[in-house]
Amino acid sequence: MGFASQNIPLRIVSIGGGNGLSTLLRGLKRYAKAGEGILEITAVVTVTDDGGSSGRLRRDFDVLPPGDIRNCMVALSEDEALLSKLFQFRFSGGRGLKGHSFGNLFLTAMTHLTGDFNQAVRFSAEVLAVLGHIYPSTAANVAIEATLANGKKVAGESRISRSRSRIEKIEIHPRRPKPLQETLEAIAQADLITLGPGSLFTSVIPNLLVDGIPKAIAQSPALKAYFVNLMSQPGETTNFRASDHVEAIYRHSKREILDVCVVNTRAIRGKVLDRYQANAARPVENDIENLERLGLKVIEDDLLRMSGTRVREKIRHDSSVIGAIAFDLARKGHKRKLKK
């Protein structure tokens, strides 16, 4: 008997931000579309972005940064056709409009109409017929600060991303911001909780600095999986192996919150790799023995997909592959919950 016929949906909570989270959500969406009651998706999205269109709107209108949430809404929209393209449309000119995306402006306007960012996200998701729930990790106006290996402190996500010195620690200000109750409830009911892929210190870990989220993850009966990045990020994760990513997550959450680590097996070669290495980015070393020593089950697969033009080819996760892995892990998590 299938999950839909039992009327018991699989529940996945995906935590992160940036392109990585959107890629995973796009891969999961096909299971949510396959039939009513099969999969319930919840995305918990970091809200520390202070650059580009999101940063300008944040400063000018005192709203939470809408960019990552907009991307998640588009990734989960039932039809990524005209309406989704409209939300991603970016103005190339116009005084005050240049660089802004329509979706960011829409979310900002909706926030002012409703007086609540989470409510604005909910209404916007209805417009896009989003297949799931999307919550900011906190409703507080937060910023992050990094302590670098050289002892310097750098404030703000955009400045941290540009730094070329290795990051030792990330902090969030104000300290201990509160999560949404809906987020804690989704985590408690999940069959699978995913972290990543995405920038470790600016997309994944900031969510774990929100008061109560690490504890909720630790207490949830769900399986917990980390999708390791394909490439290191200059400064942010220079020379990080897969186990270094996991240990950074444990250090910041103050708990060993993972069961599974998902890593790529396909070698990355050619001109695209040369271009990344010229910018000090290298394939992440998958030190399987160290991951297993940390008590993790390691899933190895070809996760690689190239995107963009031949000249500007980009190394990305294959959304269909990581979506299938996550869905399978959710089924295992569901069975484990039933046994307990």
N, C-alpha and C positions, 0 to 999 in steps of 0.2 A: 504494500500500500504506500503511495507517494505522500510526500509532505502536504501537498495541496489538498488531497482527498481527506487527510486527517485534519485539515484546517489548522495545522501547526506550522507556521512559517519558520524557516531558518532565519536567524537574526545576526547580522554582521555590523559591527561598529568599527569604522575606519577612522583613525586619528592621524592628523598630519596637516599638510598644506602644500602650496605650490603645485608644480606640474605633476609631481609624483602621485599625490592623492587623487588628482583628477584622472590620471591614467588608470589607476586601480578602479575607481568608480565607474569609468567607462566600460571596463571589462566585466564588472559585476552587473551592470545594467541589463544585459541580455537575459540574466537569470530572473531578474525582477519582472521583465517583460514576458517571460515564457509562460506564465500562468498565474492567476491570482492566488496569493497565499503561499507561493513557493519561497520567496526571499524578501526580507525586510532589511533595508539598508539605512544606516545612520552614519552621517559624516560629521566628525567633530573637527573644527577647522581653527587653526591658529589665527590670531588677530593682532599680530605685532608689526605688520608691514608698515613702513613709514616712507617708502619711496614711490616714485612715479605718480600715476593718477590716484591711487589709493592714499598715498601720503599727502597729496595736495588737498584732497577732499577731507581727509582727517583733520588737517590743520585749519582749513577754511570753514568747515561746517561742524566740527566737533562730533564726527560720527566714527564708528569703528571702520577700519579699512575694509572695503567691500570686494577687492580684487580676487582673492583666493576663494571666497564664498561664491562669487559670480562664476568662476571657472568650474566649481563643483556643481552648481546648478545646471550649467550647460552640459557638463559631462553626464548628468543624471536625467536630463530632459528626455521626454518620451520621443520627441522628434527633433533631431539636431539639424533642422532645415532652416527655414527663413527666420523664425522667431529667435532661435539660438544664435544665428548669424547676426541678427540685430543686436542682441545682448553683447556680442563680442566686437561689434563695430567700433572702431577707434577713429576719432576725429583727427584728420591730418592738418587741419588749419582752423582758423577762427579765434578771435581774441578770447582767451579764457577757456576755450574748448579744446585746443590742440593737445593731443596726448591722452585725453579722457576717453574711456569707453562708454558706450550708451548704457550698458548694464550697471556700471559704477554710478552713473548719474541717476539711473532709475532707482537703485537701492538707496541712494542718498535722499532723493525726493520722498520715497516711501517712508524712510525713517522719520523725516520731519512731519509727514502727514499723520503717522501713527504714534509718534513719540517714543517708539521702541524699535531698536535695530532687529531684534529677534522676530518681532511681529512683521517687520518689513521683509525679512528673509522668507518668512512663511507665505506672505501674500505674493511675493515675487515668484516663489516656487510654484504656486498655483497657476500663475500666468504661463510658466514654462512647462506645466504638467510634469513636474519632477517626480521621478520614481524613487522616493525615499525621503528621509528627513535630514536637514542640514542645520547644525547648531554652531555658533561661535563657541570656542572653548570657555570664554568668559564674556560677560557683558561689560566688564570694567575696561576703561581706557588704559591699556597696559603698554609698556615698552620693555625691551630687553637690553641687557648690558653684558658684554663678554669680558672675562679676564683672560688675557693672552699669555702665552708661554714666556714672553719677555717681561711680564709683570704689568704691562699697560692695560688700562680698561678702555673699552670702546662701547659707546652707547648708541643704540638704534640699529634696527635690522639692516638697513641699507649700508651703513658704515661697516658693520660687522661682516657683511657679505663681501665687501671690497678689501677687507684686511687680508694681508698675506702672512701673518704670523699665526701659528697654531693656537687654537682655542683650548683653554683648560677648563673653563667653567662659564655657564650662562646663568644669569639671575634675571628675575622679572620685577618690574616696579609698576605700581605699588606691590609690595610683597603679599603673598597669599590671597590673590584675587579669588572670588567665589565662582564656581561653575554654575551652569544652569541645572536646575533640578531634572529637566528632561534628559540631559546628558548622563547624569548619574543613574537614572532609571534604565536608560538604554544599555549602559555598561553592565548593570546588574542582570539584565535579561538576555544578554548576548550569548550566542553559541561560539562566536569567534570575534576577537578584538585584534585589529591589525594596526601596526605602526609602520610608517613608511610605505613605499619609498619616498624620498624627498630629502631636502637639506637637513642634516642631522640636528644642527644647533639652532637653525632659524625656522624650521618648519615642523620638526617632530618634537624635540625636547621642550619648547615653550609650552606646549599643551600639558606636559607633565609637571610644570611648575605652578599650575592652577590648583589651589587648595582642594584636596579631596579626590582628585582624579587618580593619582597613583594608588591610593588606598582602595578606591572603588575597583580599579583594574585588578589589584591583588586579590580582593575578596570575591570577584566575579567567578562563577564556575566555568566561564568560557575558556576555550583555548586561546592563547595569546601568541601572535606571530609577528615577527619583524621581517620586512622585505628589505634586504640590504641593497644599497645603491650600487649601480654598475661602475661608477667612476668616483674617484676622490674629488673634493672641491678644494681649490687652492686656499690655503690658510685654514679654512673651516675643518677639513678632515685630511690634511696633508699626511701621507704615509699611514693612514688609518687602515688596519686590517678589519675584516668583518667583526672579529671579537672585540676590537677597540670600540666599534659602534655600540655593541651590546653593553660593554662595561660603562660607556658614557651614559647610556640610558639608565642603567642600574644606579650609577653614582648620583644622577640628578633626581631620580624618582625615590632614591633611598630604599629601594626594594628590588628583588629579583623577580621581575614581572613577566618574563617571557618563557614560553614553552618550546617554540619553534623558530627556526631561522631559515629564510628562503634565499638561496644564492644562485647566481648565474654560472652556468658551466661553459658557455660558448666563448671562445677566445675572441678578443677584439683586436683587429689588425688593420693595416692599410693606412691610406692617407688621412682618414678621419681620426685615427689614433694619433698620428703624427701631429695633427692640428691641435688636439686636446693636450698632448704632452708639451707642445710649445707654450701652452698656457699653464703648465705645471699641474695638469690633471692626469691621473693615471688609473688604470683598472684597479678596483678594490681587490686585494688579496683575500681569498676565501680560505682562511686557516681553520679547516674543518676540525682538526684535533682539539684546538683551543675552544671552539664552540661546543663540542661534545663534552669537554672537560667542565664547561660551565653548566652542564646538565641539559643542553638543548638538543632537540631532534632537528637534524639538518635536512632540508629538502633541496635537492640540486636539480636544475632544469635549464634549458635554453630559454632565457628570458629576454633576449636581445632583439630589438627592432630598430632599424635605421629610419630616420625621418628627415624631411626637408629636401632641398635640392642637392645635386651631386657636389656642387661647390661648397655648400653650407650644410652638409649632412650632419645630423645630430644623433647621438647615442641615447636611446630611450628604452624603457621597459616595453615589452609587448603586452598591451592591455588585455588581449584575449587570453594569453597564457597565465598572467598573474591573477586575472579574474577567475579562471578555472581552478587554479591552485587554492585560492581563497574560498571558493564555493565548496570544494572538496574538504578543506579543513573545517568549514562550518558544519558540514554533515558529520564529521568525526567529533566535533565539539558537542553537537546535539546528542549523539549517541552516548558520549561520556556523561553528559548531564543526566540522561535518562537512567544510566546505571547508578549514578550517585543518589 
